[in-house]
Amino acid sequence: MRSQAISAVNSSPASPESNLRGGSTGGHSQGSRIRTREAWRQSWADRLGPPLAFVALICAWEAACRFFAIPSFLLPTPSAIVEAGIKIPLSQWAANIGATLRVALMGYAVAILVSIPLAVALVSSRFLSRTLYPMLVIVQSTPIVAIAPIIVVTMGASDLPRVFITFLITFFPIVVSTVTGLLATPEELIELSRSLRAGRVREMLHIRLPFAVPFIFSALKISTTLAVIGAVVAEFVAAEHGLGFFIMFSTSFFKIAQAFAGLAVLVALSLVLFRLCSLAQWWLVPWSLPKGQR
């Protein structure tokens, strides 16, 4: 009798608890599939969102210009801008892009070489911080467009004044961000290094500068666009080549579509430089990036 009862229990249908466990397992796997599908959709939305928004903006621009019959000398259509850009010879585009890029990169390099050691000096010396920092603020507050003609007259019509103007526009964000990063180092690390009898040079090189790397690259990314702006401002004042000169020459002859084409190339150049700076950070110091960007 006992053996029959045991066999009857074993042959009975699954208990509600076992069904609940099986159902929870199936529900968990189904939930994970749903989350994976949602993450896949979100990733594609993040990738396609900006291009689709840009295409929608261009289409709305084209439709508005045609619907309201806006004259081309006021606001040309995107199709007219593309047509005007295609008519310009590639050699002319290459000469103008090369001239602007040369000045922008030279001013950008000089800004990096000057700004980071200057930031280290400001952090290391309270006297320099009190004396030089107000001067830097005054220089940055001075409108570059106003003093650009004076700089050109003083330094001549070569690349030197254009590089100097680019440097003046570019260096200040790098100095401020580097100083902020150096001063943001946790005090615990500084006290630990001093307890181990590390000198000021080691403290700066091995603790403060590595901690300031994300701040420095943030400033470098911003300064890439400022370098292009500085080169264009300098070309507005005195230049015979460059995208700034090309835009000014086009607007002076009311070739607005051609000027917009030069502006589009200028924006593309800024975006490329910004992306190259981001790739340099990812390649050289990937540990300084947020976890989602590594």
Secondary structure, DSSP 8 states (H G I E B T S, - for coil): -HHHHHHHHHTS---HHHHHHHHHHHHHHHHHHHHHHHHHHHHHHHHHHHHHHHHHHHHHHHHHHHHTT--TTTS--HHHHHHHHHHS-HHHHHHHHHHHHHHHHHHHHHHHHHHHHHHHHHHH-HHHHHHHHHHHHHHHHS-HHHHHHHHHHHH-SSHHHHHHHHHHHHHHHHHHHHHHHHHTS-HHHHHHHHHTT--HHHIIIIIIHHHHHHHHHHHHHHHHHHHHHHHHHHHHHS-SSSHHHHHHHHHHTT-HHHHHHHHHHHHHHHHHHHHHHHHHHHHH-GGGS-GGG-
